[in-house]
């Protein structure tokens, strides 16, 4: 016998009580950490009213299960350790997607200095130019454009290109 699938976002019955909301929140947190705003919106999408959702999130925040600052730090540290290079722009975008408040994101991104951005740009360009034995000016230009699309800072990319021995006239093209 086949079961009937309900439409996503429509609760089976109207949810009741703070305890059931807390159980739902804990189920969501079991998969991965969530920001306050993300958890609030998920609980409200499941049918709980705003005050119940806020009460549950406040309780979980009080016991340390919801912590925007800690979550943002984990995202930034993960990006720094990742074998694939990330730009500051990409990390900020991910924090926004996770609904981390901008002031928390900026505070945590303070560790992402110009030097870190330059190093990430160098790592990215190294990967892009790895297949070219003697990169041509066109190869450098393609790699630059790809890195720019990923959100790397212009100055960091210029420095990285110079360290790879990009032709001096490439600066004129950029």
Backbone torsions as a table, in degrees:
resi	resn	phi	psi	omega
1	UNK	NA	131.5	-179.0
2	UNK	-89.6	140.5	178.7
3	UNK	-85.5	157.8	178.1
4	UNK	-91.1	126.0	177.6
5	UNK	-88.5	130.1	176.9
6	UNK	-87.4	157.4	179.6
7	UNK	-66.9	143.1	-179.6
8	UNK	-63.5	136.3	176.5
9	UNK	91.5	-9.1	178.4
10	UNK	-105.6	116.3	-178.6
11	UNK	-68.9	151.1	177.4
12	UNK	-62.1	-51.6	177.5
13	UNK	-131.9	163.8	178.9
14	UNK	-67.0	118.3	-178.9
15	UNK	-62.6	146.3	-178.8
16	UNK	-128.8	142.4	167.5
17	UNK	78.5	153.4	-178.9
18	UNK	-71.3	-37.1	-178.4
19	UNK	-63.2	-42.5	177.8
20	UNK	-66.5	-37.3	177.6
21	UNK	-64.9	-39.6	179.0
22	UNK	-65.1	-40.6	177.4
23	UNK	-61.9	-42.5	178.9
24	UNK	-64.2	-40.9	179.1
25	UNK	-64.3	-41.7	178.9
26	UNK	-65.4	-35.5	175.6
27	UNK	-63.5	-41.4	178.2
28	UNK	-64.5	-39.1	-178.8
29	UNK	-73.4	-19.1	179.0
30	UNK	-65.7	-30.7	-178.5
31	UNK	-77.4	-43.1	-179.9
32	UNK	-169.2	160.7	176.5
33	UNK	-64.1	151.8	179.5
34	UNK	-135.3	150.4	176.9
35	UNK	-78.3	165.5	179.0
36	UNK	-56.6	-52.4	-176.2
37	UNK	-64.5	-36.7	178.9
38	UNK	-65.3	-44.9	-179.9
39	UNK	-65.6	-40.9	176.8
40	UNK	-58.3	-49.2	-177.3
41	UNK	-67.1	-35.5	178.3
42	UNK	-66.0	-41.9	178.5
43	UNK	-65.7	-40.8	179.1
44	UNK	-66.6	-36.2	177.3
45	UNK	-65.7	-27.3	178.1
46	UNK	-82.6	-4.0	172.6
47	UNK	114.3	-4.5	178.5
48	UNK	-80.8	146.7	179.4
49	UNK	-73.8	166.4	-173.7
50	UNK	-61.5	-40.7	-177.2
51	UNK	-67.6	-39.0	177.6
52	UNK	-65.3	-45.6	179.8
53	UNK	-60.9	-42.9	179.3
54	UNK	-64.9	-38.6	179.1
55	UNK	-63.4	-44.6	180.0
56	UNK	-64.8	-45.4	-179.3
57	UNK	-63.4	-39.3	178.0
58	UNK	-62.6	-41.4	178.1
59	UNK	-64.1	-44.1	-179.4
60	UNK	-68.4	-32.7	176.8
61	UNK	-67.8	-40.0	-178.7
62	UNK	-62.9	-35.9	179.8
63	UNK	-91.5	1.9	173.6
64	UNK	89.3	10.1	178.9
65	UNK	-82.5	-18.3	176.0
66	UNK	-126.1	117.0	-178.2
67	UNK	-148.0	101.6	-177.2
68	UNK	-59.4	-41.3	-177.1
69	UNK	-64.6	-46.6	179.5
70	UNK	-63.9	-40.7	179.6
71	UNK	-64.0	-42.7	179.2
72	UNK	-63.8	-40.7	177.4
73	UNK	-62.0	-40.4	178.3
74	UNK	-62.1	-40.7	179.9
75	UNK	-64.4	-46.0	-178.7
76	UNK	-65.9	-45.7	179.8
77	UNK	-63.3	-37.0	177.5
78	UNK	-64.0	-42.0	178.4
79	UNK	-65.5	-36.1	179.3
80	UNK	-68.7	-35.7	-178.1
81	UNK	-86.5	-18.3	-175.1
82	UNK	-59.9	143.4	179.1
83	UNK	-70.8	-24.6	176.8
84	UNK	-90.1	126.7	-177.8
85	UNK	-70.8	142.8	179.3
86	UNK	-123.6	149.9	173.8
87	UNK	-91.9	160.5	176.1
88	UNK	-58.2	-38.9	179.4
89	UNK	-59.2	-45.0	179.7
90	UNK	-61.9	-42.6	-178.4
91	UNK	-67.2	-42.6	177.5
92	UNK	-60.8	-40.4	178.9
93	UNK	-62.5	-42.0	178.6
94	UNK	-63.7	-41.3	178.3
95	UNK	-62.7	-39.7	177.1
96	UNK	-65.2	-40.0	178.9
97	UNK	-63.2	-31.0	177.6
98	UNK	-84.8	4.4	177.7
99	UNK	63.5	36.2	173.9
100	UNK	-79.7	131.4	179.0
101	UNK	-57.9	144.2	-176.3
102	UNK	-57.0	-39.3	-178.0
103	UNK	-66.8	-35.0	176.6
104	UNK	-69.7	-42.5	-180.0
105	UNK	-61.1	-45.4	-179.4
106	UNK	-65.0	-38.5	179.0
107	UNK	-63.1	-44.0	-177.9
108	UNK	-73.3	-33.5	179.8
109	UNK	-75.1	0.3	177.8
110	UNK	-61.7	-26.0	178.3
111	UNK	-73.4	-14.4	-178.9
112	UNK	-86.8	78.3	-175.8
113	UNK	-77.7	175.2	176.2
114	UNK	-61.0	-36.1	179.1
115	UNK	-64.7	-40.7	177.7
116	UNK	-64.2	-44.0	179.6
117	UNK	-61.8	-41.2	179.1
118	UNK	-63.6	-44.2	178.7
119	UNK	-62.8	-42.7	178.3
120	UNK	-64.3	-39.9	178.2
121	UNK	-63.3	-40.9	178.1
122	UNK	-63.1	-43.5	178.6
123	UNK	-62.1	-41.2	-179.9
124	UNK	-64.6	-47.6	-179.3
125	UNK	-64.6	-37.4	177.4
126	UNK	-58.0	-42.2	179.1
127	UNK	-68.1	-40.8	-178.9
128	UNK	-67.6	-36.1	-174.9
129	UNK	-95.5	3.4	-175.7
130	UNK	-62.1	-33.8	-176.4
131	UNK	-78.5	-19.9	-179.5
132	UNK	-90.7	118.7	-179.6
133	UNK	-67.6	-48.6	173.9
134	UNK	-122.6	91.0	-174.9
135	UNK	-60.2	133.5	177.0
136	UNK	-85.4	166.9	174.9
137	UNK	-55.6	-34.9	178.5
138	UNK	-65.7	-39.1	176.9
139	UNK	-62.0	-44.9	178.0
140	UNK	-61.2	-42.7	-178.8
141	UNK	-64.7	-43.2	177.9
142	UNK	-61.7	-44.3	179.8
143	UNK	-63.5	-40.7	178.4
144	UNK	-61.0	-47.9	-178.6
145	UNK	-62.7	-41.1	179.0
146	UNK	-63.7	-42.3	179.5
147	UNK	-67.5	-37.2	178.8
148	UNK	-63.2	-39.6	178.0
149	UNK	-65.1	-29.7	178.3
150	UNK	-77.8	-8.5	174.3
151	UNK	99.9	10.7	178.5
152	UNK	-68.3	145.4	-179.4
153	UNK	-66.7	141.8	-177.5
154	UNK	-57.6	-48.2	-178.7
155	UNK	-61.6	-41.3	179.4
156	UNK	-63.5	-39.2	179.2
157	UNK	-68.2	-41.4	178.0
158	UNK	-60.7	-46.3	178.9
159	UNK	-61.2	-42.3	-179.5
160	UNK	-64.3	-42.3	178.9
161	UNK	-62.7	-40.6	178.7
162	UNK	-62.7	-39.5	-179.0
163	UNK	-67.7	-22.9	176.8
164	UNK	-87.3	-0.6	178.5
165	UNK	81.2	32.5	177.4
166	UNK	-64.0	146.0	178.9
167	UNK	-58.4	144.9	-178.4
168	UNK	-64.0	-31.6	-179.7
169	UNK	-72.4	-8.3	176.6
170	UNK	-64.1	-32.2	177.8
171	UNK	-59.3	-34.3	179.5
172	UNK	-68.9	-36.0	-178.6
173	UNK	-72.0	-37.1	-176.7
174	UNK	-67.2	NA	NA
